[in-house]
Amino acid sequence: MEATVVRTGTEGKTWGGGNEPLKASYGKMMMWFFILSDALTFSGFLAAYGFSRFKFIDSWPIADEVFTHFPFLHGVEAPMYYVALMTFILIFSSVTMVLAVDAGHHMKKGKVTFYMFLTILGGLIFVGSQAWEWSTFIKGDYGAVTTKGGNILQFVNTEGERVGLAEIAVPVEGERTEHERNNGIWFDAGQDLPSYSLAEVKAGFIQKEDVLIRTQVLTEDGEKTVLTREESLAALNNDAIGTVEGANLVENEYGHPLFADFFFFITGFHGFHVFSGVIINIIIFFNVIIGTYDRRGSYEMVEKVGLYWHFVDLVWVFVFTFFYLV
């Protein structure tokens, strides 16, 4: 049986073959494939974060109480202000990248150089700000005590304001002896002691009658439960097993340790993307300066790195929403 081949004209066809499908170069198509796969990766991470948060809703930290610091403003409560500033800087860098791409389309080398420089500067400020935020989160602010069940007990005054361990703890003789070779097991030598022991916190708590304990259990109004003075004493004496300051992959003074795990992993993964984008932008920036793309007659490389940079900015909008706003 003879096969029949039907030939049609190229009019109306989206792609008639060749090396530019959908009128996009190979490099652009590969960048879009990378962005799509990376978007699915971030989606999986954020979905896992969402499930974990709602599973441990009673012990999940409140962002307004965690991210309250602003550089050079020690002791000033500024909830979410610095995170908002970081977000604005990153989004503004996306605007400068758009301007760089547009200047490239018009073969304006000077403007491409200027806007690329602003984009790189914005990325560096964002990465540096994220590093500062990490260090502040790790260091902690007030401190808390942990219970046998792994819950966190925080201290507040009668007005509901947080009280730090430094304001409560009083010295207890014999509590601050660190293991050394001559008085303890040799491989414990050099391990840091917590700033305040549980015994010191208990002793100080008894003396400060205006201090109460706040649990992670939420009330009907969505606020954390504050115990009475009697209930606070009972919880501290019967349930508390140690103190915790700051957050790491094991403990978290603000609430459930999973929050810190996801925070370090997802924001760190995004920060790695931003840092990589800054490095690539720097390479492109110097290529622009030496006239590489003028000789090629095209600034498409600026456009391709611009696609990546816009993707990184868009991902941060979702990370910002999940971690800080919701």
C-alpha positions in Angstrom: 0.0 0.0 0.0 1.5 3.3 -1.1 1.8 6.0 1.7 0.3 9.3 0.9 2.3 12.4 2.0 0.4 15.6 2.5 2.4 18.8 2.2 1.2 22.0 3.5 2.5 25.5 3.3 4.4 27.2 6.1 1.7 29.9 6.6 0.0 29.7 9.9 2.5 27.3 11.4 3.9 28.2 14.8 7.3 26.5 14.2 8.4 25.2 10.9 11.6 23.7 12.2 15.1 25.1 12.3 17.1 26.1 15.4 14.8 28.9 16.6 11.5 27.4 17.9 8.9 30.0 18.8 11.4 32.6 17.4 13.6 32.1 20.5 17.2 31.2 20.3 18.6 28.0 21.8 20.1 29.9 24.8 16.7 31.5 25.6 14.9 28.1 25.4 17.4 26.5 27.7 17.0 29.3 30.2 13.3 28.9 30.2 13.7 25.1 30.7 15.9 25.8 33.7 13.5 28.3 35.1 10.6 25.9 34.8 12.5 23.1 36.6 13.7 25.4 39.3 10.2 26.8 39.8 9.0 23.2 40.4 11.8 22.7 43.0 10.9 25.8 44.9 7.2 24.9 44.7 7.9 21.6 46.4 9.9 23.2 49.2 7.2 25.8 49.9 4.5 23.2 49.8 6.4 21.1 52.4 6.8 24.3 54.5 3.0 24.9 54.3 2.1 21.4 55.3 4.5 21.5 58.3 3.3 24.8 59.4 -0.3 23.8 59.6 0.6 20.5 61.3 2.4 22.4 64.1 0.3 25.5 64.0 0.3 25.9 67.9 4.1 26.0 68.1 4.9 27.9 64.9 6.7 31.2 65.5 5.0 34.5 64.7 7.0 36.4 62.1 6.3 39.8 63.7 8.0 38.6 66.9 11.0 36.9 65.2 12.1 39.5 62.6 12.0 42.6 64.6 15.6 43.9 64.2 17.0 46.7 62.1 20.8 47.3 61.6 22.3 50.0 63.8 19.0 50.4 65.7 19.7 48.2 68.7 16.7 47.7 71.0 14.3 49.3 68.6 11.2 47.2 67.8 10.8 47.3 64.0 8.9 44.2 63.0 9.3 43.3 59.3 10.8 46.7 58.4 14.2 45.4 57.4 12.7 42.4 55.5 10.4 44.8 53.6 13.5 47.0 52.8 15.4 43.9 51.5 12.4 43.0 49.3 12.2 46.5 47.9 15.9 46.5 47.0 15.6 43.1 45.2 12.5 44.2 43.3 14.2 47.5 42.4 17.2 45.5 41.0 14.7 43.7 38.7 13.6 47.1 37.4 17.2 48.1 36.7 17.7 44.8 34.9 14.7 45.6 32.7 16.3 48.9 31.8 19.6 47.2 31.1 17.9 44.8 28.7 16.0 47.6 27.0 19.2 49.6 26.5 20.8 46.5 25.1 18.1 46.2 22.5 19.0 49.8 21.4 22.8 48.9 21.5 23.4 51.6 24.1 26.5 50.3 25.8 26.8 53.1 28.4 23.3 52.6 29.7 23.7 48.8 29.8 26.8 49.3 31.9 25.1 51.7 34.3 22.0 49.6 34.9 23.9 46.4 35.2 26.0 48.0 37.9 22.9 49.0 39.8 21.5 45.5 39.5 24.7 44.0 40.8 24.8 46.5 43.7 21.2 45.6 44.6 22.0 41.9 44.6 25.0 42.3 46.8 23.0 44.4 49.3 20.3 41.7 49.4 22.8 38.9 50.0 24.5 40.9 52.7 21.2 41.7 54.3 20.2 38.1 54.3 23.5 37.1 56.0 22.9 39.7 58.7 19.4 38.4 59.2 20.7 34.8 59.5 23.3 35.9 62.2 20.6 37.8 64.1 18.2 34.8 64.0 20.9 32.4 65.1 22.0 34.7 68.0 18.4 35.1 69.3 16.9 37.9 71.3 15.2 36.9 74.5 15.8 33.3 75.1 13.4 30.7 76.4 13.2 27.3 78.1 12.5 23.9 76.6 10.2 21.3 78.1 10.2 17.5 78.2 7.9 17.3 75.3 10.1 19.6 73.2 7.8 22.7 73.6 9.0 26.2 74.1 8.1 28.4 77.1 8.7 32.1 76.8 8.6 34.8 79.4 6.4 37.9 79.4 5.5 40.6 81.9 2.0 41.3 83.1 1.4 43.6 80.0 2.3 40.7 77.6 5.7 42.1 76.6 8.5 39.6 76.1 11.1 39.4 78.9 14.6 38.0 78.2 16.5 35.4 80.2 19.1 38.1 81.0 16.4 40.1 82.9 15.3 37.0 84.9 18.3 34.8 85.7 20.3 35.3 88.9 23.7 33.7 89.6 23.6 30.3 91.4 26.8 29.1 93.0 28.2 26.0 91.3 26.1 26.3 88.1 28.7 27.9 85.8 31.5 25.4 86.0 32.7 24.3 82.6 34.1 20.9 81.9 37.9 20.9 81.5 40.6 18.2 81.4 41.2 18.5 85.1 37.5 18.4 86.2 35.5 16.6 83.6 35.5 14.3 80.6 38.3 15.3 78.2 36.2 15.4 75.0 33.7 17.8 76.7 36.5 20.4 77.0 35.8 23.6 75.1 32.1 23.1 74.7 30.3 26.3 75.4 27.9 26.6 78.3 24.6 28.3 77.8 24.6 31.9 78.9 22.1 31.1 81.7 21.4 27.7 83.3 17.9 26.5 84.1 18.6 26.8 87.8 19.5 30.4 87.4 16.4 31.1 85.5 14.2 29.3 88.1 15.8 31.2 90.9 15.3 34.6 89.2 11.7 33.7 88.2 10.7 33.1 91.8 11.9 36.6 92.7 10.2 38.4 89.9 6.5 38.1 90.6 5.5 40.3 87.6 6.8 37.7 85.1 4.7 35.0 83.6 5.1 32.1 81.2 3.6 32.1 77.7 3.1 28.8 75.9 2.8 28.1 72.2 -0.8 27.0 72.5 -3.1 29.4 70.7 -6.3 30.8 72.3 -9.6 31.2 70.4 -8.4 34.7 69.4 -5.3 33.2 67.7 -2.9 34.5 70.5 -0.5 32.5 72.5 -1.7 31.4 75.9 -0.3 33.2 78.9 -0.3 31.1 82.1 -1.2 32.4 85.6 1.6 32.9 88.1 0.8 29.6 89.8 0.6 27.7 86.5 3.8 29.4 85.4 5.7 28.2 88.5 4.3 24.7 88.0 5.3 24.6 84.3 8.8 25.8 85.1 9.4 23.4 88.0 7.8 20.3 86.5 8.2 20.5 82.7 11.3 22.7 81.9 14.5 20.8 81.2 16.8 23.5 79.8 17.4 26.9 78.3 17.7 27.8 74.6 18.9 31.0 73.0 18.5 31.8 69.3 17.8 29.2 66.6 19.7 26.5 64.9 18.8 23.1 63.2 18.1 21.5 66.6 16.6 24.2 68.9 14.6 27.4 68.3 13.7 29.9 71.0 10.9 31.2 68.9 8.9 28.0 68.5 9.1 24.7 66.6 12.5 23.7 65.3 11.1 22.9 61.9 10.6 26.7 61.3 14.3 27.2 61.6 15.1 24.2 59.4 12.9 25.4 56.6 14.0 29.0 57.1 17.7 28.2 56.8 17.2 25.8 53.9 14.7 27.7 51.7 16.1 31.2 52.2 19.6 29.8 51.9 18.7 28.0 48.7 17.3 31.3 47.4 20.3 33.2 48.6 22.5 30.8 46.7 20.5 31.7 43.5 20.9 35.4 44.2 24.6 35.1 44.8 25.0 33.0 41.6 23.0 35.6 39.7 25.3 38.3 41.1 28.4 36.4 39.9 26.9 35.9 36.4 25.9 39.6 36.2 29.5 40.6 37.1 30.8 38.4 34.3 28.3 39.9 31.8 29.0 43.4 33.2 32.7 43.1 32.3 31.9 41.7 28.9 29.8 44.7 28.3 32.6 47.0 29.3 35.2 45.4 27.0 32.7 45.5 24.1 32.1 41.8 23.6 28.4 42.2 22.7 29.0 45.3 20.5 31.3 43.1 18.4 28.6 40.4 18.3 26.0 42.9 17.3 23.6 41.6 20.0 23.1 42.0 23.8 21.1 38.8 24.0 23.3 37.5 26.9 22.0 40.4 29.0 18.5 39.4 28.2 19.1 35.8 29.1 20.7 36.6 32.5 17.8 39.1 32.9 15.3 36.2 32.7 17.2 34.4 35.5 17.3 37.5 37.6 13.5 38.2 37.2 12.8 34.6 38.2 14.9 34.9 41.4 13.0 38.1 42.3 9.7 36.4 41.6 10.6 33.4 43.8 11.5 35.8 46.7 8.0 37.3 46.5 6.6 33.8 47.3 9.2 33.1 50.0 8.5 36.5 51.5 4.8 35.8 51.5 5.1 32.3 53.0 7.6 33.1 55.8 6.8 36.6 56.7 3.3 37.5 55.8 1.0 34.4 56.1 
